């Protein structure tokens, strides 16, 4: 876990940039190959204004925006991560489609509303009570008819731990992954909305949970 330290992602210094860049390079590589898994799982064509919470370098958002021309993405993450992400997106000439907003997830979210808000590989990293609060805040930022999207590796009852050095990033968080019913129950209990859940098989099972905010 020394590979990533939240404390080094707040203040924008050269030392913090160097330390954080190691983690960002890893997550960028993972997102590059994970993104195609979810292209056909979500109705991306229905959305224009997307907030990707914890979107890291913007690689996931960039991969989706390349495929769906109408979407503009805002990636929210910690300041040093956003700095590195801006560099990454600029290098691909995608800075008009993918923009960054530095922020702290534990502070209330302010600003415009979005018709799509996503958490990809984010919520497992938070204790249960914080995950519930993050979902609540995201739900409030959705426009009526907007979509909340949760994409996570799923610790299903019959799932085995992957074997191989390439799965080292998965091993680190194995005990933090959750079953889909946790997120489904949060949305049903707190927001009175049912969730559509799809399981996708890759390095291990992935859950793609989607909930639409009532337009009433």
C-alpha positions in Angstrom: 0.0 0.0 0.0 3.0 2.3 0.0 2.5 2.6 -3.7 -0.4 5.1 -3.1 -0.6 7.6 -0.3 -3.6 10.0 -0.3 -1.6 12.4 1.8 0.8 13.0 -1.1 -2.1 13.9 -3.4 -3.2 17.1 -1.8 -0.4 19.6 -2.0 1.0 20.2 -5.5 4.8 19.8 -5.1 7.3 18.2 -7.4 8.0 15.5 -4.8 4.3 14.6 -4.4 3.9 14.6 -8.2 6.8 12.1 -8.6 5.4 9.9 -5.8 1.8 9.9 -7.1 2.8 9.4 -10.7 3.8 5.8 -10.0 0.2 4.9 -8.9 -1.3 7.0 -11.7 0.7 5.1 -14.3 -0.6 1.8 -13.0 -4.2 2.8 -12.9 -4.0 4.4 -16.3 -2.7 1.1 -17.8 -5.4 -0.8 -16.1 -8.2 1.6 -17.2 -6.9 1.5 -20.8 -7.7 -2.2 -21.1 -10.7 -2.2 -18.7 -12.7 0.5 -20.5 -13.7 -1.6 -23.5 -15.4 -4.1 -21.2 -18.1 -1.5 -20.4 -18.7 0.1 -23.8 -21.7 -2.1 -24.6 -23.0 -2.2 -21.0 -24.1 1.4 -20.7 -26.3 3.5 -22.9 -23.6 6.1 -23.3 -25.4 7.7 -26.3 -28.1 9.0 -23.9 -25.7 11.3 -22.1 -23.9 14.6 -22.7 -22.6 15.8 -19.4 -20.7 13.2 -17.4 -19.0 13.4 -14.0 -16.5 10.7 -13.3 -15.8 10.7 -9.6 -12.3 9.4 -8.8 -11.5 9.2 -12.4 -7.7 9.4 -11.8 -5.7 10.3 -15.0 -8.9 10.5 -17.1 -8.0 7.5 -19.1 -11.4 5.8 -18.6 -13.3 9.0 -19.5 -11.0 9.5 -22.5 -11.6 6.0 -23.8 -15.4 6.4 -23.6 -15.4 10.0 -25.1 -13.4 8.8 -28.1 -16.2 6.3 -28.8 -19.1 8.6 -28.1 -18.7 12.1 -29.6 -21.5 13.8 -27.8 -20.1 13.2 -24.3 -18.1 15.7 -22.4 -16.5 14.4 -19.2 -15.5 16.1 -15.9 -13.1 14.0 -13.9 -13.0 14.8 -10.1 -10.0 13.6 -8.1 -7.4 14.9 -5.7 -5.3 17.9 -6.8 -2.0 16.1 -7.6 -3.9 13.4 -9.4 -5.8 16.0 -11.5 -2.5 17.7 -12.3 -1.1 14.4 -13.7 -4.4 13.7 -15.4 -4.4 17.0 -17.2 -0.9 16.2 -18.5 -2.1 12.8 -19.7 -5.2 14.0 -21.4 -3.4 17.0 -23.0 -0.8 14.6 -24.5 -3.7 13.0 -26.5 -5.3 16.2 -27.5 -8.5 15.4 -25.5 -8.5 18.4 -23.1 -11.6 19.9 -24.7 -13.6 16.7 -24.1 -12.1 15.7 -20.7 -11.7 18.3 -18.0 -10.6 18.1 -14.4 -11.9 19.3 -11.1 -9.8 18.9 -8.0 -11.7 18.2 -4.9 -12.2 16.2 -1.7 -14.8 13.5 -1.8 -15.6 14.0 1.9 -16.6 17.6 1.3 -20.1 18.4 -0.1 -20.2 18.4 -3.9 -21.2 21.8 -5.4 -21.6 23.1 -8.9 -23.6 22.0 -12.0 -25.7 18.9 -12.2 -24.9 16.0 -14.6 -26.9 13.5 -16.5 -24.4 10.8 -15.8 -22.3 10.3 -12.7 -19.9 7.3 -12.3 -17.7 5.6 -9.8 -15.3 3.2 -11.4 -13.0 1.2 -9.1 -13.5 3.8 -6.4 -16.1 2.8 -3.8 -14.3 -0.3 -2.6 -11.6 2.0 -1.3 -14.0 3.6 1.2 -15.5 2.3 4.5 -19.2 1.4 4.3 -20.5 4.7 5.9 -18.4 6.8 3.5 -19.5 4.8 0.5 -23.1 5.5 1.4 -22.4 9.2 1.8 -20.6 9.4 -1.5 -23.5 7.7 -3.3 -25.9 10.2 -1.6 -23.9 13.2 -2.7 -23.6 11.8 -6.3 -27.4 11.2 -6.4 -28.1 14.8 -5.5 -25.9 16.0 -8.3 -27.9 14.0 -10.9 -30.5 15.7 -13.0 -33.9 14.1 -13.1 -33.7 11.1 -15.5 -29.9 11.0 -15.0 -28.0 7.8 -14.5 -25.8 6.7 -11.6 -23.2 4.2 -12.6 -21.1 2.0 -10.3 -18.4 -0.2 -11.8 -16.4 -2.4 -9.5 -14.8 -5.8 -9.3 -17.3 -8.0 -7.5 -16.4 -10.4 -4.7 -19.1 -13.0 -5.5 -19.6 -15.9 -3.2 -18.2 -18.4 -5.7 -15.4 -16.1 -7.1 -11.8 -17.3 -6.7 -8.8 -15.1 -6.2 -7.0 -14.6 -9.5 -3.5 -16.1 -9.6 -0.6 -14.5 -11.4 1.7 -11.5 -10.8 -0.3 -9.5 -13.2 -3.1 -9.6 -10.7 -1.1 -8.0 -7.9 -3.3 -4.8 -8.0 -6.3 -7.0 -7.4 -4.7 -8.8 -4.5 -4.1 -5.5 -2.7 -7.8 -4.8 -2.5 -9.3 -8.3 -2.4 -10.7 -8.0 1.1 -12.2 -4.6 0.2 -14.3 -5.7 -2.8 -18.0 -6.0 -2.1 -20.9 -8.1 -3.4 -23.4 -6.3 -5.7 -26.2 -6.5 -3.1 -24.4 -4.0 -0.9 -24.7 -1.2 -3.4 -28.2 -2.3 -4.6 -29.5 -2.2 -1.0 -28.0 1.3 -0.4 -29.8 2.7 -3.5 -33.0 0.9 -2.7 -33.0 2.0 1.0 -31.9 5.6 0.7 -33.1 6.6 -2.7 -36.1 4.2 -3.3 -34.7 3.2 -6.7 -34.1 -0.3 -8.1 -30.8 -1.1 -9.7 -30.0 -2.9 -12.9 -26.9 -5.1 -12.3 -24.8 -6.8 -14.9 -21.9 -9.1 -14.2 -19.0 -9.1 -16.6 -16.2 -11.6 -16.5 -12.6 -10.4 -17.0 -9.6 -10.7 -14.6 -12.3 -11.4 -12.1 -16.1 -10.7 -12.1 -17.0 -7.1 -12.5 -20.3 -5.5 -11.5 -21.9 -2.8 -13.6 -24.7 -1.3 -11.5 -27.0 1.4 -13.0 -29.8 3.4 -11.4 -32.0 6.1 -13.1 -33.1 9.0 -11.0 -36.9 9.6 -11.2 -37.9 12.5 -13.4 -40.9 13.3 -11.2 
